[in-house]
Amino acid sequence: MAKTNKLIEKILRGRSDASIGVEELRSLLKSLGFEERIRGSHHIYRRVDIEERLNLQHEGAKTKPYQVHQVRAVILKYRLGVDDDA
């Protein structure tokens, strides 16, 4: 859980969106209760109680900064985190 907390803090700070790893973000979304569906190079994440759908594509081992921004917006809007019921 400490690793999850650190990643959430890093995302919420917003200073290093370009350095977030794909696998880090994938495991974070899964730990927050999102279901993953893969269609080609798109990794699509949904959660029943959240209307937004998150679509991740990556260039190499890092996610695209705008996708980290979208994840941050969902975390803030729905107050997701380790205390979440996920």
C-alpha positions as CSV (number, residue, x, y, z in Angstrom):
1,M,0.0,0.0,0.0
2,A,2.9,2.4,0.6
3,K,3.9,2.1,-3.0
4,T,0.3,3.0,-4.1
5,N,0.2,6.0,-1.7
6,K,3.5,7.3,-3.1
7,L,2.3,7.0,-6.7
8,I,-1.0,8.7,-5.9
9,E,0.9,11.6,-4.2
10,K,3.2,11.8,-7.3
11,I,0.3,12.0,-9.6
12,L,-1.5,14.6,-7.5
13,R,1.6,16.8,-7.3
14,G,1.5,16.9,-11.1
15,R,5.2,17.7,-11.6
16,S,6.3,14.5,-13.2
17,D,3.5,13.3,-15.5
18,A,5.9,12.3,-18.2
19,S,7.8,10.0,-15.9
20,I,5.0,7.8,-14.7
21,G,5.5,4.2,-15.9
22,V,2.8,2.3,-17.7
23,E,2.9,-0.7,-15.4
24,E,2.8,1.6,-12.4
25,L,-0.3,3.3,-13.6
26,R,-2.0,0.0,-14.7
27,S,-1.4,-1.5,-11.2
28,L,-2.7,1.7,-9.5
29,L,-5.9,1.7,-11.5
30,K,-6.4,-2.0,-10.8
31,S,-5.8,-1.5,-7.1
32,L,-8.4,1.3,-7.2
33,G,-11.0,-1.2,-8.4
34,F,-10.9,-0.5,-12.2
35,E,-11.5,-3.3,-14.6
36,E,-9.1,-3.5,-17.6
37,R,-10.0,-4.4,-21.1
38,I,-7.4,-4.5,-23.8
39,R,-8.2,-3.7,-27.5
40,G,-5.0,-3.6,-29.6
41,S,-2.7,-1.0,-28.0
42,H,-5.5,0.5,-25.9
43,H,-5.9,-0.4,-22.3
44,I,-9.4,0.7,-21.3
45,Y,-10.3,1.0,-17.6
46,R,-13.8,1.2,-16.2
47,R,-15.4,1.2,-12.8
48,V,-19.1,0.8,-12.2
49,D,-19.5,3.8,-10.0
50,I,-17.4,6.1,-12.2
51,E,-18.8,7.6,-15.4
52,E,-15.4,8.3,-17.0
53,R,-13.6,5.7,-19.0
54,L,-9.8,5.8,-18.9
55,N,-7.9,4.8,-22.0
56,L,-4.2,4.3,-21.8
57,Q,-1.8,4.0,-24.6
58,H,1.9,4.2,-24.1
59,E,5.1,5.1,-25.9
60,G,7.7,2.7,-24.6
61,A,7.6,2.2,-20.9
62,K,6.0,5.6,-20.0
63,T,2.5,6.8,-20.2
64,K,1.5,9.9,-22.1
65,P,1.3,13.0,-19.9
66,Y,-2.2,13.9,-20.9
67,Q,-3.4,10.4,-19.7
68,V,-1.8,10.9,-16.3
69,H,-3.7,14.2,-16.2
70,Q,-6.9,12.4,-16.9
71,V,-6.2,9.9,-14.1
72,R,-5.5,12.7,-11.7
73,A,-8.8,14.4,-12.6
74,V,-10.7,11.2,-11.8
75,I,-8.8,10.6,-8.6
76,L,-9.7,14.2,-7.5
77,K,-13.3,14.2,-8.7
78,Y,-14.1,10.9,-7.0
79,R,-11.7,11.2,-4.1
80,L,-10.1,7.9,-4.8
81,G,-7.2,6.6,-2.8
82,V,-6.2,3.9,-0.3
83,D,-9.1,4.7,1.9
84,D,-11.5,4.1,-1.0
85,D,-13.9,1.1,-0.8
86,A,-12.5,-0.4,-4.0
